[in-house]
């Protein structure tokens, strides 16, 4: 068989399968690293999305803290429409105005001192790879150790994975880059003991450990991290990939803790509002100077299209007063959930619109499944936690509809956890048409 015939046959086969259900085509064409998709989504508007059957869902996960402005926001769409025909991409041999303006804006929002700098990437894991390199350059032969926290998650690429504590993620890909050690979060004595030899290049930490179940670091511990690293000449690198860009009610979560300014910070997710872009900010000229020409790079990071979208996201958050909205709504949501007085709910952790609802029993996956059936998208980062990270533009009424539905969802989850069928009360669904109006 000739090469042309093989290609033709393969094309014909795929054309024939194009009439198959989308879920079947996904299973046939994709490497299954994400498992089986819960739904095939085809459209979004505001805080709602629709699947290929025309059913609507209130998106309380926001692409896992990505869709800061929801779906189809005019500011984001307009930025894409204006920038794409003007200049979409150039190589890193050249600079562009959106790239420069975005870097200046981030430095300003971060309160970074004169001489700080930004490196743009395409994702959070790539931003953390850059931070890993920064740590290595700072440490050299004299400081070969890097500390990360137990229950941390910093990404899936090899360097970021080395900083991620979960054994199930790490072990299939060993050996990983060496020199990384994990210390218990919140344990100041363990931190001080680990730093005592003064051979640690950097400590990497998330202000709120999202994948661990939305577990904030205690403010006192964050301050201890800053003081101990400063005293020992160790870099403090804060991973704000999930907590940054207004998610917690401040531009960056660490800004809610007085006296904590990192040496480097990584960003992504909400920065592009759905467009892939990440960033590493180096605070001060000494840290910025650790990476010099030729020591790191990227093809797509900071291209004018991504930078223009990110500027639109940041501008909208500022102009629409979304930081105050996030703070107020996050607190009222937490209070509303706790006011249910349901003994199956133990606590609400987190800040702003990054919240973990603690459950008394390990039924969170079943609750998330029941929520999806009822028209809510949430997830279970651990067996006893429901996480929400909705668009920052979500309304009190929309978010309140989920709080009000929680008892019914917990009712539905209990028999599901026991292996029984669990019909969901339709009255638990959010107030909206359940069909795509388009």
C-alpha distance (Angstrom), angle and dihedral (degrees) to the residues before:
residue distance angle dihedral
X1 . . .
X2 3.78 . .
X3 3.79 122.5 .
X4 3.79 90.0 -113.9
X5 3.81 91.8 53.1
X6 3.82 91.3 49.4
X7 3.78 91.7 51.2
X8 3.78 91.0 46.6
X9 3.82 92.3 50.1
X10 3.79 91.6 48.2
X11 3.80 91.0 49.2
X12 3.79 91.4 49.3
X13 3.80 90.9 49.8
X14 3.80 91.9 51.5
X15 3.78 91.7 45.9
X16 3.80 89.4 53.5
X17 3.79 91.0 50.6
X18 3.81 92.7 50.4
X19 3.80 88.8 88.1
X20 3.81 91.6 56.1
X21 3.81 119.3 100.4
X22 3.80 112.9 -77.8
X23 3.80 92.7 -119.2
X24 3.80 90.3 57.2
X25 3.80 91.5 48.4
X26 3.80 89.7 50.3
X27 3.80 91.2 52.6
X28 3.80 90.5 49.1
X29 3.80 98.3 46.3
X30 3.82 107.4 32.4
X31 3.81 132.4 75.5
X32 3.82 100.2 -116.8
X33 3.81 99.5 -125.8
X34 3.80 91.1 127.6
X35 3.79 97.0 46.8
X36 3.79 120.8 -134.4
X37 3.82 114.0 -20.0
X38 3.79 113.4 -116.3
X39 3.81 91.1 -141.4
X40 3.80 139.5 -10.5
X41 3.80 107.2 -117.1
X42 3.78 120.0 -154.3
X43 3.80 107.4 170.8
X44 3.78 143.4 18.6
X45 3.77 136.6 -167.9
X46 3.78 125.5 176.4
X47 3.79 107.6 -39.1
X48 3.80 95.5 -19.5
X49 3.79 134.1 84.7
X50 3.80 132.2 -170.7
X51 3.79 129.4 -144.1
X52 3.79 129.3 -141.4
X53 3.80 90.0 -90.9
X54 3.81 90.2 58.5
X55 3.79 96.0 -108.9
X56 3.82 119.9 143.6
X57 3.81 127.3 -134.3
X58 3.79 132.3 -172.0
X59 3.79 103.3 -125.0
X60 3.80 106.3 -136.5
X61 3.79 93.8 161.5
X62 3.81 99.6 54.8
X63 3.79 94.2 -153.1
X64 3.84 85.8 -52.4
X65 3.80 97.4 -50.5
X66 3.82 93.4 -36.3
X67 3.81 107.4 104.9
X68 3.80 95.3 69.0
X69 3.81 92.7 165.7
X70 3.79 95.8 35.2
X71 3.79 122.2 -122.3
X72 3.78 125.3 -31.1
X73 3.80 95.2 -1.5
X74 3.83 109.0 -178.8
X75 3.82 93.9 -130.7
X76 3.79 92.1 55.3
X77 3.80 94.3 42.9
X78 3.80 91.2 47.5
X79 3.82 92.2 50.2
X80 3.80 90.6 52.8
X81 3.81 92.8 46.0
X82 3.80 93.1 50.0
X83 3.78 98.8 42.6
X84 3.82 101.2 39.7
X85 3.83 96.9 67.9
X86 3.79 91.9 40.9
X87 3.82 102.1 50.1
X88 3.80 125.7 -29.1
X89 3.78 103.9 172.8
X90 3.78 141.2 1.7
X91 3.78 130.0 173.3
X92 3.78 120.9 -100.0
X93 3.80 88.6 -102.6
X94 3.81 83.6 84.5
X95 3.80 138.8 45.8
X96 3.80 128.4 -138.7
X97 3.78 132.9 -155.2
X98 3.85 96.1 -118.1
X99 3.82 90.3 52.1
X100 3.80 92.6 50.9
X101 3.81 93.8 43.8
X102 3.81 91.6 49.4
X103 3.80 91.9 50.8
X104 3.80 91.0 49.3
X105 3.81 91.3 48.0
X106 3.80 93.8 50.6
X107 3.80 92.1 48.1
X108 3.79 89.4 51.2
X109 3.81 94.4 47.7
X110 3.79 90.5 47.6
X111 3.80 92.5 50.2
X112 3.79 88.1 -128.4
X113 3.81 115.7 177.4
X114 3.78 124.4 -112.3
X115 3.78 111.4 -73.0
X116 3.83 95.4 34.1
X117 3.80 120.6 132.7
X118 3.80 145.9 -161.9
X119 3.80 132.2 -133.1
X120 3.81 115.1 -163.6
X121 3.78 123.1 -146.7
X122 3.81 135.8 164.5
X123 3.81 102.4 -107.4
X124 3.76 145.8 7.7
X125 3.77 94.8 -95.9
X126 3.81 90.2 53.4
X127 3.80 90.8 49.4
X128 3.80 87.7 52.9
X129 3.80 90.5 48.9
X130 3.80 87.8 57.1
X131 3.81 89.8 49.1
X132 3.82 90.0 50.1
X133 3.80 89.1 55.0
X134 3.79 90.0 47.0
X135 3.80 89.1 54.7
X136 3.80 92.0 49.2
X137 3.79 91.5 50.9
X138 3.81 90.4 49.8
X139 3.78 93.5 46.9
X140 3.77 104.0 43.0
X141 3.78 116.6 165.9
X142 3.80 93.0 -38.8
X143 3.82 95.5 58.5
X144 3.81 108.2 35.3
X145 3.82 97.3 154.4
X146 3.81 128.1 90.8
X147 3.80 121.7 -171.3
X148 3.79 125.9 -147.8
X149 3.78 129.5 173.0
X150 3.77 128.5 -103.2
X151 3.83 111.1 -102.6
X152 3.79 90.2 26.5
X153 3.79 125.2 147.6
X154 3.80 119.6 -165.9
X155 3.81 104.7 155.6
X156 3.79 146.6 -70.5
X157 3.80 105.2 -92.6
X158 3.78 114.0 100.3
X159 3.79 99.6 -97.7
X160 3.80 94.5 41.1
X161 3.79 89.6 44.3
X162 3.80 89.6 55.9
X163 3.82 86.3 60.8
X164 3.82 92.8 48.6
X165 3.79 113.6 93.5
X166 3.81 103.7 -155.6
X167 3.79 107.6 107.8
X168 3.80 93.7 -152.5
X169 3.80 89.7 62.1
X170 3.78 95.3 43.3
X171 3.80 107.9 39.1
X172 3.84 100.0 65.8
X173 3.81 89.3 59.2
X174 3.79 102.2 42.7
X175 2.93 134.9 169.4
X176 3.78 92.2 61.4
X177 3.81 126.4 176.6
X178 3.78 105.4 -63.1
X179 3.76 137.0 -129.2
X180 3.82 97.0 60.7
X181 3.80 119.3 127.9
X182 3.80 129.5 -178.4
X183 3.78 124.0 -135.6
X184 3.81 127.9 -173.5
X185 3.79 113.1 -92.8
X186 3.78 115.1 -118.8
X187 3.81 94.3 21.9
X188 3.81 106.1 118.1
X189 3.79 93.2 179.5
X190 3.80 91.7 54.9
X191 3.81 89.7 48.1
X192 3.79 93.3 51.5
X193 3.80 92.1 46.2
X194 3.80 91.7 51.0
X195 3.81 91.8 49.4
X196 3.80 95.9 43.4
X197 3.85 96.6 92.5
X198 3.84 88.1 57.5
X199 3.79 91.2 -135.8
X200 3.82 97.6 113.0
X201 3.79 116.4 111.9
X202 3.80 97.6 -165.7
X203 3.77 147.3 -11.2
X204 3.81 114.4 -139.0
X205 3.80 119.2 -159.7
X206 3.80 143.3 160.9
X207 3.83 113.5 -133.7
X208 3.81 86.0 -141.4
X209 3.80 116.9 22.6
X210 3.78 99.3 -135.9
X211 3.79 103.1 180.0
X212 3.80 90.1 44.1
X213 3.79 89.7 64.7
X214 3.83 104.3 -75.3
X215 3.80 95.0 -66.7
X216 3.81 114.5 169.2
X217 3.77 120.7 -146.5
X218 3.79 109.5 -117.8
X219 3.83 109.8 -101.6
X220 3.80 89.8 -126.1
X221 3.80 89.8 54.7
X222 3.81 92.1 48.5
X223 3.80 89.1 52.7
X224 3.81 89.6 47.7
X225 3.81 89.0 51.8
X226 3.78 90.6 53.2
X227 3.80 94.8 46.1
X228 3.80 96.0 44.5
X229 3.80 94.5 47.4
X230 3.78 91.9 46.8
X231 3.81 91.4 49.5
X232 3.81 92.9 51.2
X233 3.80 98.8 41.2
X234 3.81 91.4 -111.0
X235 3.80 123.5 144.4
X236 3.80 117.2 -116.8
X237 3.81 108.6 -146.9
X238 3.80 115.8 -172.6
X239 3.79 118.5 -159.5
X240 3.80 103.9 -145.9
X241 3.79 94.7 163.9
X242 3.80 91.5 121.6
X243 3.81 100.4 22.8
X244 3.81 100.1 45.8
X245 3.81 134.0 88.4
X246 3.80 97.2 50.4
X247 3.78 97.0 -50.2
X248 3.81 94.2 130.1
X249 3.82 97.4 34.6
X250 3.81 94.7 -91.3
X251 3.78 124.7 78.3
X252 3.81 86.5 -108.9
X253 3.78 126.4 13.0
X254 3.80 95.3 -125.2
X255 3.80 89.1 61.7
X256 3.79 87.1 72.8
X257 3.82 89.8 66.0
X258 3.78 114.6 71.1
X259 3.78 115.5 -127.2
X260 3.80 97.2 17.9
X261 3.80 115.5 120.6
X262 3.82 115.6 153.5
X263 3.78 128.6 -140.2
X264 3.81 89.1 -131.0
X265 3.79 135.6 5.9
X266 3.79 132.3 -165.1
X267 3.80 125.5 -147.0
X268 3.80 139.8 179.1
X269 3.83 133.8 121.5
X270 3.83 104.5 67.2
X271 3.80 93.0 27.9
X272 3.79 91.9 83.5
X273 3.80 97.7 28.7
X274 3.82 88.3 -133.8
X275 3.80 99.7 -24.0
X276 3.82 110.4 106.9
X277 3.80 109.6 -107.8
X278 3.79 134.2 132.7
X279 3.78 135.3 179.2
X280 3.77 143.2 -162.8
X281 3.79 117.5 -153.7
X282 3.80 118.5 -158.0
X283 3.81 112.0 -157.5
X284 3.79 114.9 -139.3
X285 3.78 133.2 -0.7
X286 3.81 96.2 -82.4
X287 3.80 93.2 57.2
X288 3.79 93.1 39.1
X289 3.81 89.4 53.5
X290 3.79 93.8 57.6
X291 3.81 91.4 85.7
X292 3.78 114.6 52.7
X293 3.81 135.4 -179.5
X294 3.79 112.4 -49.2
X295 3.81 96.4 10.9
X296 3.79 96.0 101.2
X297 3.78 137.9 5.6
X298 3.78 150.6 161.1
X299 3.79 137.3 -152.6
X300 3.79 101.7 -147.0
X301 3.81 103.8 17.8
X302 3.79 113.4 121.7
X303 3.77 95.7 2.5
X304 3.81 113.6 165.6
X305 3.80 94.3 -105.0
X306 3.79 94.1 54.2
X307 3.80 92.6 41.1
X308 3.81 92.3 51.4
X309 3.80 91.5 51.9
X310 3.80 92.3 47.4
X311 3.80 90.3 51.0
X312 3.81 88.9 52.5
X313 3.81 90.7 51.4
X314 3.80 93.4 49.4
X315 3.79 92.3 44.2
X316 3.79 92.8 50.9
X317 3.80 93.2 48.6
X318 3.79 89.6 52.7
X319 3.81 98.8 40.8
X320 3.80 94.9 45.2
X321 3.80 94.7 47.3
X322 3.79 92.1 -121.6
X323 3.81 96.3 155.8
X324 3.80 91.4 65.5
X325 3.80 90.0 41.3
X326 3.81 90.6 53.6
X327 3.81 93.0 48.7
X328 3.79 94.2 47.6
X329 3.79 96.7 42.2
X330 3.80 93.8 44.7
X331 3.79 92.1 54.3
X332 3.80 94.1 44.9
X333 3.81 91.0 49.0
X334 3.79 92.4 51.3
X335 3.80 90.7 48.3
X336 3.81 91.4 47.8
X337 3.81 92.5 52.4
X338 3.80 93.1 47.7
X339 3.81 90.9 45.5
X340 3.80 88.1 63.9
X341 3.79 85.3 78.1
X342 3.79 89.8 -148.6
X343 3.83 109.7 160.9
X344 3.81 88.9 -149.1
X345 3.83 88.3 68.4
X346 3.80 112.7 70.9
X347 3.82 104.0 176.8
X348 3.79 147.2 -26.6
X349 3.81 112.7 -123.1
X350 3.78 132.5 -170.9
X351 3.78 135.3 42.8
X352 3.77 137.5 -87.0
X353 3.78 110.2 -15.4
X354 3.79 96.6 -19.1
X355 3.81 102.6 89.7
X356 3.76 137.6 162.2
X357 3.79 117.8 -158.9
X358 3.79 107.4 -151.1
X359 3.80 116.5 -142.7
X360 3.80 128.2 -156.0
X361 3.80 91.6 -135.7
X362 3.83 131.6 41.8
X363 3.79 94.2 -106.9
X364 3.80 100.6 113.2
X365 3.84 94.9 117.6
X366 3.79 89.6 54.2
X367 3.80 91.3 47.3
X368 3.81 90.3 51.4
X369 3.82 90.1 50.2
X370 3.79 91.6 48.9
X371 3.80 89.5 48.2
X372 3.80 91.3 53.7
X373 3.79 90.7 51.7
X374 3.80 88.2 50.6
X375 3.80 92.5 50.4
X376 3.82 103.4 -96.1
X377 3.80 126.6 116.5
X378 3.82 112.9 -147.0
X379 3.79 132.6 134.0
X380 3.79 142.5 -139.7
X381 3.83 111.2 -128.0
X382 3.80 88.5 179.5
X383 3.82 133.6 9.8
X384 3.81 94.2 -94.4
X385 3.80 102.5 38.0
X386 3.79 135.2 77.6
X387 3.80 111.7 -159.8
X388 3.78 126.1 -154.8
X389 3.82 124.6 -174.0
X390 3.81 103.3 161.4
X391 3.79 127.7 175.6
X392 3.79 110.9 -70.8
X393 3.81 88.5 -122.3
X394 3.81 94.3 62.9
X395 3.80 115.1 128.9
X396 3.78 129.6 -125.8
X397 3.79 89.6 -114.8
X398 3.79 93.0 53.0
X399 3.78 94.9 46.8
X400 3.78 91.7 41.7
X401 3.79 90.7 56.9
X402 3.80 89.0 64.7
X403 3.80 93.3 47.4
X404 3.80 89.8 51.5
X405 3.81 91.2 48.7
X406 3.81 95.7 51.4
X407 3.83 98.1 92.6
X408 3.80 91.4 53.3
X409 3.79 91.0 46.6
X410 3.79 90.6 51.4
X411 3.80 89.2 49.5
X412 3.80 90.1 52.3
X413 3.80 92.9 46.5
X414 3.81 96.2 54.3
X415 3.82 97.5 68.7
X416 3.80 89.7 38.2
X417 3.79 89.4 56.4
X418 3.78 88.6 51.3
X419 3.80 90.6 51.7
X420 3.81 97.9 -102.2
X421 3.80 128.8 123.8
X422 3.77 111.7 -89.8
X423 3.80 116.2 -157.8
X424 3.78 111.8 -163.3
X425 3.78 121.7 -134.7
X426 3.82 105.0 -112.8
X427 3.81 88.8 -143.1
X428 3.81 87.7 70.8
X429 3.79 91.2 68.6
X430 3.82 120.4 103.5
X431 3.76 116.8 -96.2
X432 3.79 102.6 -95.9
X433 3.76 141.7 100.1
X434 3.78 109.1 -80.7
X435 3.77 94.2 -144.0
X436 3.75 130.4 74.5
X437 3.82 105.3 -104.0
X438 3.78 93.0 -153.3
